[in-house]
Structure formats: structure tokens, C-alpha cells
């Protein structure tokens, strides 16, 4: 797949971010309210981490950490791997599969421009597969045969 992360996979995103000093509970409530599974952790405009549902499950709930006292900096994935806007969807899928991620920040010139999820990538692949099927059917059954 040669589609670029921006704009083919993600565009016009609202990015949700928290400070490393924010509590885990506050962040979990933000995630629930916005119906999102990952949040950027930022110091000003600098990306310092990412916090995901999986982090909350493994590093907070399963570890018995108090979400009202724990700071995001204590449970986040710090210094996360990132993608560039010009990376392809295939690059993103490869990195996610190799490193067991479901979300990756998209960064250019040290500025966060998006977050790509496995769900975003699935939607792109699904659209491509549907179009491929239509194209094959048109070829096999002669739809649009001889039209310019």
C-alpha cells in the first residue's frame, strides 16, 4: 500500500493531549469522554510520551496503582516511536506489527501532526479491497467495456 499517512490515512484530526504531570484518572476520563484509546503526552509542543488503554490496564489497574495519585509520567510510554506524514500505511502496519503497537504519533519537524491507529489503517485497507473487488468484477463481467 503506497498511501501516505497524511493525508491518505489521517486528516483533519483533533489531537488530544495531556501533561506528564496530569493524573491517570483525569486522563482516563478524557479518553472515556472523547471515546479515544490513546492520548499524546506533551510538554508544551514537545512530544514526550503516549498513554494508551493498554498502558492503563497493565501499568495501572493490574499493577494496583492509585489512578488519583499516579501521574501520567509514571505510566506512559516515554519517547515513543513515531511516523512521518510521508511514511506509508504499509510502513505503519509493519512497525505496529513488529513492535506490538496499536497507535503511533505522526511527527514532522518535531511537531505532532496526528496519531494513526490500527483502526485507521484497517479502514484504508478495507476501502482499497472494496475498490479492487469492484475493478475485478468490472473486468471479469465486462462492465464499462468499450467505454471511454
Secondary structure, DSSP 8 states (H G I E B T S, - for coil): ---BIIIII--S----EE-TTSBHHHHHHHHHHHT-SEEEEEETTEEEEEEEHHHIIIIIITTT--TTT-BHHHHSEES--EE-TTSBHHHHHHHHHHHT-SEEEEEETTEEEEEEEHHHHHHHHHHHHHHHHHHHHHHHHTTTTT--
